[in-house]
Structures are given as structure tokens and as C-alpha cells.
Amino acid sequence: MKKYGIGIRIAALAALTLSAVGCMNVDYVGQSFPPLAEDSAVAVYSPSAPPPENMRAIGRVYLTAPQGTSVEEISDELVALAREKGAEAVNIVESKRVNIGSAAPGIGRGDTPSWNRDNRNAGGAYIYTNSFGDAVTMDAPTTPIIELQVKALLMVSSDRFDSVRALYQEERKKLEQAAEKLQPAAETAEDALDKSQVKVEVSPLDNGSKKEDKAEKTPLQMNLTKESDSQVTL
């Protein structure tokens, strides 16, 4: 398997370096190939240094990092994810700094000559005492919160993609063959169950009807009179 060096650095990330605070968040959507060894080399590409044509994308990465995260930290995080997902390269598609809000600095003295931040009022604003001893309410200074956002693709070479696909197809074929072998066994069990059942033929109940059928009918004799209705001999 061809290995790629990490020597390709991303100029697009160079401008994102500030002093580090917090941790990175990484979201990945895509395929997972057999993981690479921890010492496997992973290439890092960018719009200024695009990947070769024989590389194929297997998933997308969205990484966010606080201000101060260095280029090396971001690159190491992406490379570690690539090894975990079995990718041979990382292609940085987009990287930018985004202002996601602002925060007030910590309470302290000495930030502004002639003005001291002594306390806050009920509304949360700072109360300052000027050099004349007068208390004045002023808006607190704010500091922008910068977040680094990086979009990238995890990639593998065409050779690795084809070899892994062939491996998956072989495993799938084995599973299908195993399923086919189980089907005749199930049919045999059903046949055995049918054969084990004894069919019992039940003859009609003998309630003496045959004897009655064979018995001769005795004619019924009736005496007819003038007052009686006409009857026939049965």
C-alpha cells in the first residue's frame, strides 16, 4: 500500500493560529474502512495543494475549534480521525475564522487609567468611580469570541478502495452461501414433522341405521269409516 507523508501543510490554516482555549469538536459522516496503524502516514491536502486524481472521498468531516488552536493541533486531529476510519489522506475543503459572539473580560483594576471598576449595579453594568470620586455606570468592554471552522474530506486511493470493496463483496457472498445452506435443513425438518404425524381415518358412527335400512317396512293398516278421512295404506 502506498503511503503519503504529512509534509504537505495547509496554507489556508496558517492564519487561524491564536492562543489555545477549550477543545475541538469533530463530526464525521461517511464510510469506515479497516483502521490504519498508528504510525501509518496520512497526507493532508488543501485547495492550494489538491489531492491526485486517483484519490476517492469516503466521508465528510466538520471540525470546530476555539480561538488559539494551532495548525498542528487541527492537522493532528484530522490525521488521527483518518487513521481511525481507514483513510489515507485528508483534503481540507474550507477553513475560516468565525465570530460567534462576545464576552466581557474579567473584573479587575488597572485596565483603564483614571477609572476603577468597583462593582456592578442591579442590571449587570459596571459601576466606575472616576478621579473626582463620582460613581458612573458604563458598559463593560467586550472581547470577541472566535471559532475556527474546518470542512474536510477523508480519502483513500483507488487501489485501496477496490481492494476493500472486493473484501466486503467476498464476505457478503459467504454470508449468502451460509444462508442458502440453512434453507434445506429447515425444509427437511418440516418434512420430518409431517412424516411423524399419523393419519387416523375415522369411520362413520354405527348408530344402527343400517339395520333399520335393511329392516322390512311393515304396512300400516287402518280401518276406514264414513266419519274418518280418507287414508292410504303405507
Buried (B, 14 or more C-beta within 10 A) or exposed (E): EEEBEEEBBBEBBEEBBBEBEEEBEBEBEBBEBEEBEEEBBBBBBBEEBEBEEEBBBBBBBBBBBBBBBBBEBBBBBBBEBBBBBBBBBBBBBEBEEEEEEEEEEEEEEEEEEEBBBEEEEEEEEBBBBEEEEEEEEEEBEEEEBBBBBBBBBBBBBEEBBEBBEEEEEEEEEEEEEEEEEEEEEEEEEEEEEEEEEEEEEEEEEEEEEEEEEEEEEEEEEEEEEEEEEEEEEE
